[in-house]
């Protein structure tokens, strides 16, 4: 499915929901997540698609499920449900790419994104890391084995943005500080600076020939993101060290949004990848600290959040993943 078509599906979902703020939820700074989860458990698999049966006192029409059928989730899969009980907390299993040993959690930034959202929402969930041989039959048969995949009781959703939309629809964050201006800032960041960020990061890190083209593409994205922060974050004139101010993507220091959850893992990949694969004299590489100071400071604060620290994989895992990607790219 093309990115353009997926964007249309997400837009349709947002139109059908009475309050668009459900899709621009932010998380209040200082709320430490206390959710519990089990890593790499032997959670049982479902082999046939069935309708979801969940305990609740409220019955609603699940417009999100209807919209998602064309948005990356096959209509004959576990998510099949027109009307039914509203999902309740618990019973969530997130299937993610495994690391080198086939058991630990791998380096996927999209799974990292979903896990950060789950942590920020303080939802209980289980992580199950899988390789091709250990994927459940239903995941392969009905979802082409795509990862990450969130199974919530008898339903399943794939593609990180759709998973997060599902979570936010049924488990919205209670954020009273979000304003029209902050939502506009998030929209501007998405449209003007972030749409092509990770595709260009991936091409740059996989480029074993270190061409100018991939360097120019990734630096163009970084310049747009830096300009976004420059417009929102002013220099603190009261600071004797002339220290740069910082802010999240919505322009505040308190609202850590879902978009932040998505971008912080991507910038983490880039920062580690630069040092590992582009650290030589003849290779052009962006210097985040000196050339993009707002991005650098934003990344530092984002990586200090409990949701990132709890879900972080070590740089060695990330390097392993990109080494594999670079070998495949070189063979093509």
Steps between C-alpha positions, in 0.01 A plus 500: 500500500639842406572771755257726316218247534582436866485877564154508341384220729630676810332822386171313456532355848555844645197641317271233637604562858305782662799652676818528300695563820498123557765475230724777637532379855800606703635366826549724802860544608577344836257211488727202549368189327454202730369245253613143522591270214660164433777469247504208252228293662344182364160662444266265314415558134161510332482298180157601365340846472213553740290796609625687801328430830600742773350587835346846524179669603495730197428398142626729224536503125868458426552750220874465539484130413290575193746761379801286571384218278641685202795636692736209523286251694341225292123474523502127575740529791454498875386861506167419331230675702223744404334544837610371833617585851751776544848350559627509856855515630702183521555214260737695276785317329740690277686282250832654398814417305746293704867580547802302388437217748145454375355567845590851615328809367637623169576842358175596323429874552131450419459242778692738726250773411203281597665392824568861599133585442393201710734613778383861486139383520593275794338195338587145600634293211721207416782510245564191292808516276487264203694387195347353184498149646328600824227727365150371586311338213222758512750785470648347185171385347295815549755780539789383281712474815535878519660655808435669729159347561281572800263225606241621747305200620359362171571804282820586320635814335815552295694809386620725781289807419181292488591323825552835672173637357321194638656550843417867505142448389417255779750619762532878449743692716354754736693808397350831607796710388467435128397813311399585146843653449684190619292281269579732210869475584479120488324513165768733364777273623338197337432666167812711460780315674429137582324321215822400326730489801536128562501389134791737447671391821473139385641572154787697655597232751471219244710688244829308508637723222443818704356695210425871511140431404403316819692751711317791337163330551546439870648844570208666320262326739712599798505865386120506482470348846759740642307794351183368662665510841661838435159654444363355822795510738651837585848555645489544874637851539516472877749217479858622532623208294262593218365147521247406236146446609331178397150375442306202376350497153190691610709788637454418869718333761210311654311326219689196375283394207462184299695671224789543744474129581539429129788735425726446804577134405573610142745767613656247738564272202653786306728615783637151563524422130704813425764408753517137392477517122596855402788564737785537253683789338364465147132462592260791528305480820269736687623621837185509710654681795664782305292532183156415640512606866122516548459145371791384712353645818153372415643150457687516830185593693291245313746223582477587869130422520408181689308378196818504292729361769261212572473401134851583378715238328876541525699656212651156426155368411439794271840458333429130442174586328650762270796278416252244368314766305824632349603149386164445331512842334850438369395169342214660310 
